[in-house]
């Protein structure tokens, strides 16, 4: 199992909060630090207010040294694909090649309304996501000195110099995720390096991953690496039942990965058996660095 720390700063976090967690996760040996890309708190006011994911990642790129950085996931409704490719390539350069791009169709209508962002119907959002994946990866992979042209229904690029280039050859790994039966797995198989199943029970996760593997076998280009299969789950672990209960009360929920260390290890083991290779542990209380200490010391070694 590979381990990532996943944060939701729109629920209430400054950049200093994110930096403290990212640096601590790096010190503890976690593979990656990810953040959501939202402009509105989902469960409350989210004071002091949202932070922009790409501003955050640019800063973290130069304020950390080893840990990988990414979005889970950026919304295709928020940015034009050309500028997004530039921003991501720049952050990849700034980090020395540690960026990963999670990209999705967007789903939270209220944040679009709150900040004046158009929110088209679902079918159009998926069409835009498809074109964005084609454009972003196409720009990154266009050889230096060549031009990139794309004419789609929603976006048109003509003779783009396709610059700058990311540090990682071919561009940062791309993550596509969801729980839909066909379109999202198809996009992942065609464009992505990783497929993520967010916040699903283990039985549903297993079924989704089985569909993804079948679709990838039929449409993925020969010679490409297999999709990395991952899941995201909120976590609240304690050394004792009382400590675990304190953490669930602090975040206002009892997620599937909650309880004592042995209980959570068993639950994670079930996800591993379902085919999950990489686990995004959603940490909601960013002030509780001891939670990360406990996971690194008592949970991660069980899967070595």
matplotlib code that plots the C-alpha trace (Angstrom):
import matplotlib.pyplot as plt

x = [0.0, 1.1, 0.1, -1.1, -2.3, -5.4, -6.8, -9.9, -8.8, -12.1, -13.5, -11.2, -7.5, -4.9, -1.8, 0.2, -2.0, -1.5, 2.3, 2.5, 0.7, 2.6, 6.0, 5.0, 3.7, 7.0, 9.0, 7.0, 7.6, 4.2, 4.4, 2.2, 0.3, -2.9, -5.5, -9.1, -9.9, -13.0, -14.0, -16.8, -17.0, -19.2, -20.0, -19.9, -18.5, -14.9, -13.4, -11.2, -12.2, -11.0, -7.5, -6.8, -5.3, -2.7, -1.5, -1.1, 0.7, 3.1, 4.0, 4.3, 6.5, 9.3, 8.5, 8.9, 11.6, 10.5, 6.8, 4.7, 2.0, -1.4, -5.1, -7.9, -9.4, -9.3, -12.6, -12.6, -15.2, -12.7, -10.0, -9.4, -7.2, -4.4, -3.7, -4.2, -1.5, 0.8, 0.1, 0.7, 3.9, 5.2, 4.4, 6.1, 9.2, 9.1, 8.8, 11.5, 9.1, 6.8, 3.4, 0.3, -2.8, -6.2, -8.9, -12.6, -15.9, -16.9, -20.0, -20.6, -23.1, -23.2, -19.6, -20.0, -23.0, -21.2, -18.2, -19.8, -18.4, -20.6, -22.0, -23.2, -25.3, -23.6, -23.2, -21.5, -19.2, -18.1, -17.6, -15.4, -13.5, -12.8, -11.4, -9.4, -7.7, -6.9, -5.6, -3.5, -1.8, -1.4, 0.3, 2.7, 3.7, 4.1, 7.9, 9.7, 9.8, 6.5, 3.0, -0.2, -3.6, -6.9, -10.4, -13.2, -16.7, -15.8, -12.1, -9.9, -6.2, -4.3, -0.5, 0.2, 3.9, 2.9, 5.2, 6.4, 7.2, 6.9, 10.0, 8.5, 8.9, 5.5, 4.0, 2.9, 0.8, -2.9, -5.6, -9.2, -11.7, -15.4, -17.9, -19.8, -20.3, -18.8, -17.7, -15.3, -13.5, -13.3, -11.7, -9.2, -8.3, -7.6, -5.9, -5.0, -2.2, -4.4, -8.0, -9.4, -12.6, -13.7, -15.5, -17.1, -17.7, -15.3, -17.8, -18.6, -14.9, -14.1, -16.9, -15.8, -12.2, -13.2, -15.1, -12.1, -9.7, -12.1, -12.5, -8.8, -8.0, -10.2, -9.4, -6.0, -3.1, -0.8, 2.5, 1.1, 1.7, -1.4, -3.6, -2.7, -5.9, -6.5, -9.2, -9.9, -11.3, -11.7, -9.8, -10.1, -7.9, -7.0, -4.6, -7.7, -11.4, -11.7, -9.1, -10.7, -14.1, -12.5, -11.3, -14.7, -16.4, -13.9, -14.8, -18.5, -18.6, -17.7, -16.0, -15.3, -11.7, -12.3, -11.6, -8.6, -5.5, -6.3, -9.9, -8.6, -5.8, -8.5, -10.6, -7.7, -6.7, -10.2, -9.6, -6.2, -7.9, -10.3, -7.4, -6.5, -2.8, -2.7, -4.8, -5.6, -6.3, -8.5, -7.5, -10.1, -8.7, -5.5, -4.5, -4.1, -0.5, -0.4, -3.0, -0.4, 2.2, -0.1, -0.8, 2.9, 4.0, 1.2, -0.7, 1.7, 4.2, 1.5, 1.4, 5.1]
y = [0.0, 3.5, 6.3, 9.9, 12.6, 14.3, 17.6, 19.7, 23.3, 24.8, 23.5, 25.9, 26.2, 28.9, 28.2, 28.1, 25.2, 23.3, 23.9, 22.6, 19.4, 18.9, 19.3, 17.0, 14.4, 14.7, 14.2, 11.1, 9.5, 9.8, 9.6, 12.5, 15.5, 16.3, 19.0, 19.4, 22.1, 23.9, 27.5, 26.9, 25.0, 21.9, 21.4, 25.0, 28.5, 27.2, 30.2, 32.0, 31.1, 29.1, 29.0, 28.4, 25.0, 26.1, 29.0, 26.6, 24.0, 26.6, 27.7, 24.1, 23.2, 25.4, 24.9, 21.1, 19.0, 15.3, 14.8, 14.6, 17.2, 17.2, 18.0, 15.5, 16.8, 20.1, 21.0, 21.3, 24.1, 26.3, 26.9, 26.9, 23.9, 25.9, 28.0, 25.0, 23.1, 26.1, 26.4, 22.6, 22.6, 25.5, 23.9, 20.7, 22.6, 24.5, 21.2, 19.4, 17.0, 16.1, 17.2, 15.0, 16.4, 15.1, 16.5, 16.0, 17.3, 19.4, 18.7, 21.3, 23.8, 26.1, 27.1, 28.0, 30.1, 31.8, 32.9, 33.4, 30.3, 28.8, 25.4, 23.6, 20.4, 17.2, 15.9, 19.1, 19.0, 15.6, 16.7, 19.6, 17.3, 15.0, 17.9, 19.3, 15.9, 15.7, 19.3, 19.3, 16.0, 17.0, 20.3, 18.5, 15.8, 18.1, 18.1, 21.4, 23.3, 21.8, 23.4, 22.0, 22.5, 21.2, 22.0, 20.7, 21.5, 23.7, 24.6, 25.5, 25.9, 26.9, 26.6, 26.7, 26.5, 24.1, 25.7, 25.5, 21.8, 20.0, 18.5, 15.0, 13.6, 13.5, 15.5, 14.8, 11.7, 12.4, 11.1, 10.6, 9.3, 8.6, 5.9, 6.0, 2.9, 3.9, 7.4, 8.1, 4.7, 5.2, 8.7, 7.2, 4.3, 6.7, 9.6, 8.9, 7.2, 6.5, 5.9, 6.9, 5.7, 8.3, 7.5, 4.3, 1.2, -1.6, -3.8, -0.9, 0.0, -3.6, -3.5, -0.1, -1.3, -4.5, -2.4, -0.1, -2.9, -4.4, -1.1, -0.3, -3.8, -2.9, 0.8, 1.6, 2.1, -0.9, -0.4, 2.1, 1.3, -0.2, 2.2, 2.7, 1.9, 4.1, 5.1, 8.0, 7.6, 9.8, 8.6, 8.9, 6.5, 6.3, 4.3, 3.6, 3.6, 6.8, 8.5, 7.3, 8.6, 12.0, 12.2, 11.2, 13.8, 16.4, 16.0, 15.3, 11.9, 8.2, 7.3, 3.7, 4.0, 4.9, 3.1, 1.6, 0.8, -2.9, -2.0, 0.4, -2.0, -4.6, -2.2, -1.0, -4.6, -5.2, -2.3, -3.8, -7.1, -5.2, -4.0, -0.6, 0.1, 3.7, 5.1, 8.8, 9.3, 12.4, 14.3, 16.8, 18.1, 19.7, 20.8, 17.2, 16.3, 13.5, 11.7, 11.6, 10.4, 7.5, 6.5, 6.5, 4.6, 2.1, 1.7, 2.1, -0.5, -3.2, -3.1, -3.0]
z = [0.0, -0.8, 1.6, 0.9, 3.2, 1.7, 3.1, 2.6, 3.3, 2.2, 5.5, 7.3, 6.8, 6.1, 3.9, 7.1, 8.3, 5.0, 5.1, 8.7, 7.8, 4.5, 6.2, 9.0, 6.5, 4.6, 7.8, 8.6, 5.2, 3.6, -0.2, -1.1, 0.2, -1.7, -1.3, -2.6, -5.1, -3.7, -3.2, -0.6, 2.6, 2.1, 5.8, 7.1, 6.7, 6.4, 8.1, 7.4, 3.8, 0.8, -0.6, -4.3, -4.9, -7.5, -5.4, -2.5, -4.6, -6.0, -2.5, -1.2, -4.2, -2.8, 0.9, 0.8, -0.6, -1.1, -0.7, -3.9, -4.3, -6.0, -6.3, -5.7, -7.8, -9.7, -11.4, -15.2, -14.7, -12.8, -15.4, -19.1, -20.1, -21.7, -18.5, -16.3, -18.3, -17.8, -14.1, -13.5, -15.6, -13.6, -10.2, -11.5, -12.3, -9.0, -7.1, -9.1, -10.7, -7.7, -9.0, -9.7, -11.4, -10.4, -12.7, -12.6, -14.1, -11.1, -9.0, -6.3, -7.8, -4.8, -5.0, -8.7, -7.9, -4.9, -7.0, -10.5, -12.1, -14.9, -14.0, -17.2, -17.2, -16.3, -19.9, -20.9, -17.9, -18.9, -22.5, -21.2, -18.9, -21.9, -24.0, -21.1, -20.5, -24.2, -24.3, -21.1, -21.8, -25.5, -24.6, -22.2, -24.7, -27.8, -28.6, -28.0, -31.3, -32.5, -32.3, -30.8, -32.4, -31.1, -32.3, -30.1, -29.3, -26.2, -26.7, -29.6, -29.6, -32.8, -33.2, -29.5, -28.7, -25.9, -23.4, -20.6, -20.3, -16.9, -15.3, -15.5, -19.0, -20.6, -17.8, -14.2, -13.5, -14.1, -11.8, -12.7, -10.3, -9.5, -9.0, -12.3, -14.4, -17.7, -18.7, -15.9, -16.1, -19.9, -19.4, -16.9, -19.2, -22.1, -20.4, -16.8, -14.9, -11.9, -11.1, -7.7, -6.0, -3.5, -0.2, -1.3, 0.9, 0.3, -1.7, -4.0, -4.4, -5.5, -8.1, -9.5, -9.7, -11.5, -14.1, -14.5, -15.1, -17.7, -19.6, -19.4, -20.9, -24.0, -24.6, -23.1, -25.5, -25.8, -24.0, -21.4, -17.7, -16.0, -14.1, -10.5, -8.5, -5.5, -3.0, -0.7, 2.8, 5.8, 8.8, 12.5, 14.5, 18.2, 20.3, 22.5, 21.8, 23.8, 21.6, 18.5, 19.7, 20.5, 16.9, 15.4, 17.6, 16.5, 12.8, 13.4, 11.7, 12.1, 8.8, 7.6, 8.6, 12.3, 15.6, 17.2, 15.2, 14.9, 13.7, 11.0, 9.9, 9.3, 7.4, 5.2, 4.6, 3.1, 0.7, -0.2, -1.0, -3.2, -5.3, -3.8, -4.3, -3.0, -0.2, 0.3, 4.0, 4.3, 7.4, 8.5, 11.8, 10.6, 14.1, 15.2, 14.0, 16.5, 14.3, 11.5, 14.0, 15.0, 11.5, 10.5, 13.5, 14.0, 10.7, 7.8, 9.1, 9.2, 5.4, 4.7]

ax = plt.figure().add_subplot(projection="3d")
ax.plot(x, y, z, "-o")
ax.set_aspect("equal")
plt.show()
